């Protein structure tokens, strides 16, 4: 599994919540720092930092985190603003949205993945590409527009 150095490299913050082996939780869980799961969670999980799912950990539901390190099973929808690591022993099934993704050899991934920068909506750009250039052109002085 991951050592302290790997956790620090991902900026996981302080580990202050652990769902231990043999424990189970059903419902909504909100954690202000890093969460480690060695038991089972079914429901919604939100952390301000990282989620670490141990080799025997199971998470089934909707997860929103900054970073995720999965060594066990995660099923559902995972949204991470930072990095997701699927370790060799991990099993992921569902929908994954993240900026960066690492899948170790031996990991199981079944589902959909959207990776990279957040989608830019047409309205955010003020219309089409030509409309953007027209808008830029409107702000230029008359002598630049006419090529003088």
ZAGU-894390 format. One record per residue (C-alpha): z negated, y, x; residue in one letter; residue number from 1. Coordinates in steps of 0.001 Angstrom, whole numbers. Last residue first. Layout:
BEGIN
        zz        yy        xx   residuo   num
         Z         Y         X         A   NUM
...
END
This chain:
BEGIN
        zz        yy        xx   residuo   num
     40900     51210     -3044         X   148
     41050     47668     -4425         X   147
     41003     48806     -8063         X   146
     37603     47218     -8715         X   145
     36194     48591     -5414         X   144
     37243     52173     -6275         X   143
     35746     51872     -9768         X   142
     32249     50993     -8448         X   141
     31144     47405     -9113         X   140
     28727     46548    -11929         X   139
     31448     45575    -14408         X   138
     32918     43153    -11831         X   137
     29648     41198    -11711         X   136
     29772     40805    -15511         X   135
     33405     39720    -15347         X   134
     32476     37179    -12672         X   133
     29711     35780    -14879         X   132
     31995     35695    -17914         X   131
     34548     33709    -15880         X   130
     31844     31152    -15063         X   129
     31069     30729    -18743         X   128
     28191     32250    -20638         X   127
     25132     34291    -19637         X   126
     24110     31862    -16933         X   125
     20850     30892    -18621         X   124
     22768     30521    -21897         X   123
     24895     27745    -20363         X   122
     21780     25801    -19441         X   121
     21018     25015    -15832         X   120
     19707     21491    -15430         X   119
     16792     21122    -13056         X   118
     17712     20380     -9455         X   117
     18124     16762     -8430         X   116
     17705     13390    -10061         X   115
     18305     12001    -13528         X   114
     17612      8284    -13664         X   113
     18187      5745    -16402         X   112
     16784      2255    -16828         X   111
     15839      -806    -14837         X   110
     14430      -423    -11336         X   109
     12782     -3312     -9462         X   108
     11509     -2654     -5955         X   107
     12371     -5183     -3238         X   106
     13766     -2639      -789         X   105
     11968       660     -1301         X   104
     13246      3186     -3831         X   103
     12737      6812     -2820         X   102
     13531      9546     -5343         X   101
     13524     13332     -5058         X   100
     13761     16021     -7748         X    99
     12674     13764    -10591         X    98
     13570     12470    -14045         X    97
     13106      8749    -14761         X    96
     13749      6930    -18033         X    95
     12633      3365    -18602         X    94
     11576       316    -16619         X    93
     10011       484    -13172         X    92
      8643     -2547    -11337         X    91
      6944     -1962     -7999         X    90
      6227     -4410     -5159         X    89
      8636     -2793     -2687         X    88
      7358       717     -3437         X    87
      8944      3093     -5915         X    86
      8348      6584     -4519         X    85
      8817      9613     -6777         X    84
      8969     13149     -5395         X    83
      8468     16604     -6876         X    82
      8754     17839    -10464         X    81
      8103     14336    -11767         X    80
      9017     13115    -15270         X    79
      8419      9429    -15998         X    78
      9372      7977    -19385         X    77
      8412      4433    -20299         X    76
      7315      1452    -18245         X    75
      5485      1632    -14920         X    74
      4397     -1501    -13112         X    73
      2689     -1784     -9727         X    72
      3231         9     -6401         X    71
      4337      3330     -7851         X    70
      3789      6570     -5966         X    69
      4343      9576     -8205         X    68
      4574     13286     -7470         X    67
      4208     16457     -9586         X    66
      3327     14572    -12738         X    65
      4332     13957    -16358         X    64
      4060     10386    -17692         X    63
      5071      9008    -21097         X    62
      4042      5463    -21884         X    61
      3119      2151    -20288         X    60
      1250      2286    -16978         X    59
       203      -915    -15214         X    58
     -1776     -1183    -11972         X    57
     -1965     -4403     -9967         X    56
       -42     -3067     -6965         X    55
     -1662       364     -7353         X    54
      -135      3177     -9433         X    53
      -674      6518     -7715         X    52
       -88      9578     -9884         X    51
        76     12916     -8162         X    50
      -818     16580     -8686         X    49
     -1311     18451    -11952         X    48
     -1590     15171    -13818         X    47
      -377     14178    -17280         X    46
      -542     10667    -18737         X    45
       466      9777    -22302         X    44
      -156      6341    -23775         X    43
      -996      2878    -22482         X    42
     -2986      2728    -19258         X    41
     -3932      -446    -17390         X    40
     -6037     -1058    -14282         X    39
     -5391       -85    -10647         X    38
     -4414      3463    -11591         X    37
     -5011      6362     -9192         X    36
     -4970      9923    -10510         X    35
     -4577     13037     -8371         X    34
     -5731     16457     -9574         X    33
     -6394     18145    -12907         X    32
     -6145     14926    -14936         X    31
     -4992     14684    -18567         X    30
     -5135     11279    -20288         X    29
     -3860     10650    -23824         X    28
     -4392      7340    -25595         X    27
     -5187      3786    -24555         X    26
     -7226      3050    -21456         X    25
     -7856      -217    -19666         X    24
    -10208     -1249    -16884         X    23
    -10055     -4610    -15073         X    22
     -8984     -2997    -11800         X    21
    -10123       611    -11716         X    20
     -8801      3713    -13474         X    19
     -9540      6214    -10726         X    18
     -9896      9997    -11039         X    17
    -10764     12491     -8292         X    16
     -8123     11972     -5639         X    15
     -7817     15435     -4139         X    14
     -4363     16809     -3445         X    13
     -1329     14544     -3477         X    12
       678     16652     -1077         X    11
      3243     13931      -437         X    10
      2450     13851      3291         X     9
     -1274     13598      2485         X     8
      -698     10393       520         X     7
      1340      8909      3360         X     6
     -1389      9820      5871         X     5
     -4183      8337      3725         X     4
     -2524      4913      3637         X     3
      -133      3601      1068         X     2
         0         0         0         X     1
END
